[in-house]
Amino acid sequence: MELSAIARLPGRVDGLLDWLYPPRCRACRGRIVGRDAEYFCSLCRQHIQLVGHPLCNICGRPYPDGSGDDHACGVCLERPPQFVAARAWACYPREDDHPLRQVVQKFKYSRKVSLGKPLGRLMAHGCEEFLAAVNADVIVPVPLYPKRLRWRGFNQAVLLGREVGRAYNIQLDLFLLTRRRETTAQTQLPEEERRRNVRGAFALNAERPVKDKRILLIDDVYTSGATVNECSRTLKQGGAKEVYVLTLARAVY
């Protein structure tokens, strides 16, 4: 077979696979046309708002007017978080029928573990600038309490962090940080109660050195920031040099 014909084989194979097994949107299950759509069809993708500049250069909250330079928001100035900076791939919507919210809910509560790979890759590729600047030593997923982990069957932060670690060749440590007490679900709590709810809920594994390390903390959704802030506090108290936060989505409501 001629070299030119061999070179065309991968494209032909991809085309055949797309014809036999057309890629489906992770939200609506509609057919995706083209390999560059990245897991969402064009209709669903147009409803997903990516986090862009300008934003708070600490917590990563995008500013609604879309103009000006990055700067610290009033919340971060009034109550500086324990982490250096947080970023997310997309804005997390309030509407239940929003494509991204539907996918996240399927991932977390319907045990759709297969969504971990595409969502983790979206985080890794969509936050490339941030991740390159962080240059983390280790990735730490926000841990679940053992009872919750047994009920769910997996930790979504682990699956997301695994893909980020693969993309940037960063070690993923599942046992550095532990959740030592069960907490009430944060979703229905006001902001101040969220902070009290998770205070002292995390602990370091004494057998896992953290001193002077740059930590990348991974979770699925940043809402009030109470959970990642408490994790960051624990890591800093253990001697971590810096803590950064990366999430798939960032609530802006």
Salt bridges, closest charged atoms under 4 A:
ASP18 OD1 - ARG35 NH2 2.83
GLU38 OE2 - HIS125 ND1 3.95
ASP70 OD2 - HIS53 ND1 2.75
ASP96 OD1 - ARG101 NE 3.36
GLU163 OE1 - ARG121 NE 3.57
GLU163 OE2 - ARG166 NH1 2.91
ASP173 OD2 - ARG208 NH1 3.63
GLU191 OE2 - ARG195 NH1 3.12
GLU192 OE1 - ARG79 NH2 3.71
GLU192 OE1 - ARG195 NH2 2.35
GLU192 OE2 - ARG196 NH1 4.00
ASP220 OD2 - LYS108 NZ 3.08
GLU230 OE1 - ARG199 NE 3.76
GLU230 OE1 - ARG233 NE 3.13
GLU242 OE1 - ARG214 NH1 2.57
